[in-house]
């Protein structure tokens, strides 16, 4: 079968445990060769969704298609997927080679052929020479790569990652996620990736599906999610956001957002006037001399972080967080300032209440 | 991304196997072949097919062989066709009908019908497997054929070898002398004065046997808990110095046949006993038979069971981590308040547990009372004498078994109710640091004195057993050194055909080792498979299955023994008198040990290993053999050792089942005791103890001692 034609179709899938609905009527498609991340806080149903793709949890309703084939009723060992577990789940009583050969041998491949394949994958992942080691004799990063090699060796239609970086230290995490992304792109792998780390999700994904209490909150590219969050929850969950409650009013030159007597022009698509929430990314805000800009402000706190300065300023709209990447001077506490932003930096979220 | 496809909501969350079941047709063919070719009944002779074709009526008084067996043969053939075509409903229906017909026919034929033989056993087992696999394909057991096979086969085995015999023997309580069902008689027997009488409290001489047993059990439960607590306090608060004691105490219950302490007490305190003699000579205290009766049995049971209470309470005391007590102290609590508000509540479930365990052990104990009880009748021995004695009254034995089982079940029910839910003790395996608070000086001295004398007493008992075989008659004070007893029991000489084992004990010893060696691996396999299914798979009826696998723990050995005699003495399941029934008895009595060891081990093993194996396309069977079993190796060894040693030392159930031809070591020793041949009994006991110790040490060497000592003791301490 051509591994690049199929992808994954998740069709109105639900999962209920007695009275609790863990996943509620979720549908999405993963195109071949795409890396899709399931992102969300713990308990949002992202891991359950991944496990249903793997066949480790039976679904309570809906259909799952992998490579165009309906696998809803197929158990894990009858699906063309492999999974890299959070704990890596390397078999502790087998050495690296035996671990990687396990899949091919399960499929009754010849021993010599299986070894060949395993060696190829181990070399590809920079693990050559570690064949005979036991998992307990490897570093965390090496264990993680063995887990990836073990999953890749079957050349599955879909590769699943369940929080693969959570057991690595912060520095290694950045490097490994880059490696995973490069591997995925060079082999054109179809990948579903679960994480609760929004930065990780932004860094590796073609598409991100944000889940909240068993439902999809938003589905889009990293750019769409960051620049145009569909709700308060999303604006707050992905990246930092300043959220201001106010009113959307028609003005002479288009819509204006007004809160606490201060108003600003905003670019809005299809929203009607009424109560609304304004989301402002900290890096899209600029500090101006007093009297200029949209909102008058007073500097409350400044933190110098090398690549940028982080300010908290108090305004009529409440405290705003601002990242100043080009700033040369550090404003003093209590300094009078102004805050300015472009109309396209202001995202209007409809108020839910 | 709209998906305008109507998706039917699945009624059940489950998987269904995709491909054709390639194994089922082979299994179905085995069933058919066994029915067509192998002898149907246990006395050999023709196969089911031959019996049906010949319309044999010699064994079926009411109907003939065609009626009894033809439908089964048709069902088996249909099963073959069903599995071949992948028609799961057909397969399941045919296999189920065949099984029902076979059992109905067999039991319908009554005691004159044919007993199941090799053909019946193999054929029916294969049909059960086909049924299980077909049910899995229809969606039961999460659609997993291997899980289905394990659950169904183990359930059927438990039904045949635990629930059928126990149920049948309990029902026997309701039948009169002519075999008619009479509930009135049952009630009359059940509430008879010789069971429930309380004359001994009102100045009379005798109480009913149930009252006797309960009294003994309450005393033993209470005092053994107290002794266990004192020993545990000394070991825990006394520091590293007493670690050896811990180890000794964990090993003793495993290697000691249950009557050994009683033997030692007779040697020490009997009418002609060593200590009795000294007391007579030095203090002129007259010789008496006080040891035979309640005092002797109590003492023997206390010595036998206090190590178990000790192990349980030691674990609980350790779990009350010093950090908790220190935390309470830093919160300005006085020492008394710390004890009252922290230590005591944490310890209370363990104390209740230890008491109930002592209670149950005492009720079920057979070895000590049979040696020491004298005129103080208890249930377990009374049941034995109702069957084995001159009176041979299975109905009476059944009534007593009902009472004994009832008392035991009440204790287990209480344990579940009080202890099961309120246990705060968590074994995390992590030391919390800090050292336990010191006991007040006087309390420590008191505890230490009690503990030291108790240990000394225990050691004297074991010394008596281990050395008693080397003197002429230790029971009568004749201390002339001799090897005569060992020669009589374990003599061997070079004959014309190699070694000739001329000693009288060899037969029973070889038999015991053989039975233990065969039953141990079976116990381990069945127990651990059941544990795997319980721990790793979700399916309808899982809780019930778990309960079934553990419930035989709660049935006293004597009840099992009586039940086996009652149930397996007649067709269609005629097993008594052979060696197979001994093996089966051990397998199903010790199986809960395997289940518990497996459950404990599996809860330590990350479940994602199984899942990783599944996503790597491994079948359930491959996961089981390549991932789970290798990781369970320590649990396997513990189960093997425990069920081996337990089979070597058990008395209560098998004393009903051992025969002159297939005798067992423990039964042989009991017979020697009954015949008054104490020296030989003592010599044989010491051989058993040394043998057990050797096995245990050898295995510890292999596995690493830490695991074994703790786990085996844990398994013991949770019931047996």
Interface residues (C-beta under 8 A of the other chain):
Chain A: X9 X11 X12 X14 X15 X16 X27 X28 X29 X54 X55 X56 X57 X58 X59 X60 X61 X62 X63 X72 X73 X74 X75 X76 X77 X78 X79 X81 X82 X83 X85 X86 X87 X89 X90 X91 X92 X93 X102 X103 X106 X107 X150 X151 X154 X160 X219
Chain B: X1 X3 X5 X7 X9 X10 X13 X14 X15 X16 X17 X18 X19 X142 X143 X144 X606 X608 X609 X611 X612 X613 X614 X615 X616 X617 X618 X619 X620 X622 X626 X627 X630 X631
